[in-house]
Amino acid sequence: MTTMRLSAKRQVVLPRELCQQLALAPGEQVEVHLAPDGASITIQPAQAGGKRPASVLFGRATHRGKPVSVADMDAAVVAAESAREEARTGES
């Protein structure tokens, strides 16, 4: 949990990590609602499902194994395509 201070203008600054998780860019509009319990608020992007730049995806996907080269990825794609083609022609 992060604690933020309300400014004299009743503004808060959302932490960068939170904005990245919600894919919020500077200047983007958000919806703020009073939660049903009446003791908290919820914040969400104003346009759910709207177009967003690809940069909002940076840092979201992680790979925990050993690094894989582009050549190895290309070889895996070719092998998968070959296996798919063999399976398709074998069914005819």
Secondary structure, 3 states (H helix, E strand, C coil): CCCCCCCCCCCCCCCHHHHHHHCCCCCCCEEEEECCCCCCEEEEECCCCCCCCHHHHCCCCCCCCCCCCHHHHHHHHHHHHHHHHHHHHHHC
